[in-house]
Amino acid sequence: MTELAKQPVDLALDTAPISGSLKELVQIVNGHPQHVLIVSDFASAAELLLPASD
């Protein structure tokens, strides 16, 4: 994702089916879990203390 953006990524929106990629998304947004919004993998989001849509 950062290669495509060609600059730092500030926010990430995860709409994919459960895939186990949430840790990588947090890394992509420079380790700021509050910059990742989850709309599908609520169990993993809760484990990683990521914000999730209701």
ROROLO-43515 format. One line per field, with one value per atom (N, C-alpha, C): residue in one letter; chain; atom name; z negated, x, y negated. Coordinates in steps of 0.02 Angstrom, whole numbers, plus 32768, in hexadecimal, padded with zeros to 4 digits. Each point is the difference from the previous one (the first is absolute). Layout:
N
residu	[A,...]
chaine	[A,...]
atome	[CA,...]
up	[Z,...]
east	[X,...]
north	[Y,...]
END
This chain:
54
residu	[M,M,M,T,T,T,E,E,E,L,L,L,A,A,A,K,K,K,Q,Q,Q,P,P,P,V,V,V,D,D,D,L,L,L,A,A,A,L,L,L,D,D,D,T,T,T,A,A,A,P,P,P,I,I,I,S,S,S,G,G,G,S,S,S,L,L,L,K,K,K,E,E,E,L,L,L,V,V,V,Q,Q,Q,I,I,I,V,V,V,N,N,N,G,G,G,H,H,H,P,P,P,Q,Q,Q,H,H,H,V,V,V,L,L,L,I,I,I,V,V,V,S,S,S,D,D,D,F,F,F,A,A,A,S,S,S,A,A,A,A,A,A,E,E,E,L,L,L,L,L,L,L,L,L,P,P,P,A,A,A,S,S,S,D,D,D]
chaine	[A,A,A,A,A,A,A,A,A,A,A,A,A,A,A,A,A,A,A,A,A,A,A,A,A,A,A,A,A,A,A,A,A,A,A,A,A,A,A,A,A,A,A,A,A,A,A,A,A,A,A,A,A,A,A,A,A,A,A,A,A,A,A,A,A,A,A,A,A,A,A,A,A,A,A,A,A,A,A,A,A,A,A,A,A,A,A,A,A,A,A,A,A,A,A,A,A,A,A,A,A,A,A,A,A,A,A,A,A,A,A,A,A,A,A,A,A,A,A,A,A,A,A,A,A,A,A,A,A,A,A,A,A,A,A,A,A,A,A,A,A,A,A,A,A,A,A,A,A,A,A,A,A,A,A,A,A,A,A,A,A,A]
atome	[N,CA,C,N,CA,C,N,CA,C,N,CA,C,N,CA,C,N,CA,C,N,CA,C,N,CA,C,N,CA,C,N,CA,C,N,CA,C,N,CA,C,N,CA,C,N,CA,C,N,CA,C,N,CA,C,N,CA,C,N,CA,C,N,CA,C,N,CA,C,N,CA,C,N,CA,C,N,CA,C,N,CA,C,N,CA,C,N,CA,C,N,CA,C,N,CA,C,N,CA,C,N,CA,C,N,CA,C,N,CA,C,N,CA,C,N,CA,C,N,CA,C,N,CA,C,N,CA,C,N,CA,C,N,CA,C,N,CA,C,N,CA,C,N,CA,C,N,CA,C,N,CA,C,N,CA,C,N,CA,C,N,CA,C,N,CA,C,N,CA,C,N,CA,C,N,CA,C,N,CA,C,N,CA,C,N,CA,C]
up	[8000,8000,8000,7FD7,7FFE,8042,8023,8041,8032,7FFD,802D,7FEF,7FC0,7FEB,800C,8000,8009,7FCC,7FC7,7FC6,7FC3,7FC4,7FC5,8004,7FE5,7FFF,7FBB,7FFF,7FC1,7FE4,802B,7FEB,802A,7FE2,8025,7FEF,8032,7FF8,8015,7FD2,800F,800C,803F,8012,801A,8000,801B,7FD0,801B,7FD3,7FCF,7FCC,7FCC,8021,7FF8,8022,7FD4,7FC5,7FD4,8012,8026,8016,7FD6,7FCA,7FD9,7FE2,7FE9,7FE5,8035,803D,8036,800E,7FFD,800A,7FCB,7FC2,7FCB,800F,8019,8012,8039,8030,8039,7FEB,7FCC,7FE8,7FC6,8004,7FD1,7FB8,7FF6,7FBD,7FD9,8021,7FDE,800A,7FD1,800A,8006,7FE4,8006,8046,802D,8045,802F,7FE4,8028,7FEB,8030,7FF2,801E,7FD7,8014,800B,8036,800C,8009,7FF4,8009,7FCB,7FEC,7FD2,7FB8,7FE2,7FBE,7FC9,8003,7FCC,7FFF,803A,8003,7FEE,8014,7FEF,7FB5,7FDD,7FB7,7FE1,801A,7FE6,8007,8038,800E,7FE9,7FE0,7FE8,8039,8039,803B,7FFF,8018,8006,8034,7FF1,802F,8009,803B,800C,7FE1,7FEC,7FE3,8030]
east	[8029,7FD7,802C,8034,802C,8025,800F,8020,7FD0,7FC1,7FCF,7FF5,7FFF,7FF4,803D,803B,803F,800A,7FE1,8006,7FE5,800B,7FE5,7FB4,7FE5,7FB8,7FE6,7FCE,7FE5,7FC7,7FD5,7FC4,7FF6,7FE1,7FF1,7FB9,7FDC,7FBC,8000,7FF1,8000,7FB9,7FF0,7FBE,8004,803B,800A,7FE5,7FF0,7FED,8039,7FF1,8031,803D,803A,803C,803E,7FFC,803A,8032,7FEB,802F,7FFE,7FDB,7FF9,8041,802B,8041,8029,7FFD,8024,7FE4,7FBE,7FE2,8018,8005,8019,8048,8028,8045,8002,7FD3,7FFE,7FF0,7FD7,7FEE,802D,803F,8034,7FF2,7FDE,7FF6,7FC9,7FD4,7FC9,7FBF,7FED,7FC4,7FC0,8000,7FC5,7FF7,8030,7FFC,7FE7,7FE9,7FE4,7FB7,7FD2,7FB9,7FED,7FE1,7FEE,7FB4,7FEB,7FB9,7FEE,8032,7FEF,801C,803D,8021,7FFF,7FC5,7FF7,8027,8006,8024,804A,801F,8046,8009,7FD0,8003,7FFF,7FD7,7FFD,8042,801D,8041,8036,8000,8034,7FED,7FC6,7FE7,7FF8,7FE7,7FF4,7FB8,7FF3,7FBB,7FD9,7FC3,7FD6,7FBD,7FE5,7FBE,7FCC,7FC9,7FCA,7FC7]
north	[803B,7FC5,7FC1,8000,7FC5,7FF6,8036,7FF9,7FDF,8012,7FE1,7FB7,7FF0,7FBB,7FD3,801E,7FDB,7FCA,800A,7FD4,8024,7FE8,8022,8005,8036,800B,7FEB,7FD4,7FE6,802A,8019,8024,803F,8033,803D,8016,8017,801A,8049,802D,8048,8017,8011,8019,8048,801C,8044,8034,803B,8037,800F,8023,8010,8021,7FDF,801A,8000,7FE3,7FFE,7FCA,7FCE,7FCC,7FC1,7FFF,7FC3,7FE8,802D,7FEB,7FDB,8018,7FE0,7FBB,7FF8,7FBE,7FCE,8017,7FD5,7FEB,802E,7FEE,7FCD,8008,7FD3,7FB8,7FF8,7FBD,7FEB,8016,7FED,8013,8039,801A,7FDF,7FDA,7FDE,8026,802C,8028,7FD6,7FC5,7FD5,7FE5,800C,7FEA,8036,8038,8038,8009,7FFF,800D,8043,802A,8044,8004,8020,800B,804A,802D,8046,802F,7FF9,802F,7FE5,8000,7FE0,8024,8041,8025,7FEC,7FFE,7FEC,7FB6,7FD8,7FB8,7FF7,8025,7FFB,8017,8035,8019,7FCB,7FDC,7FCF,7FB9,7FFA,7FBF,7FCF,8018,7FD6,7FE8,7FC4,7FE9,8029,800F,8027,7FDC,8005,7FE4,802E,7FE5,8028,8009]
END
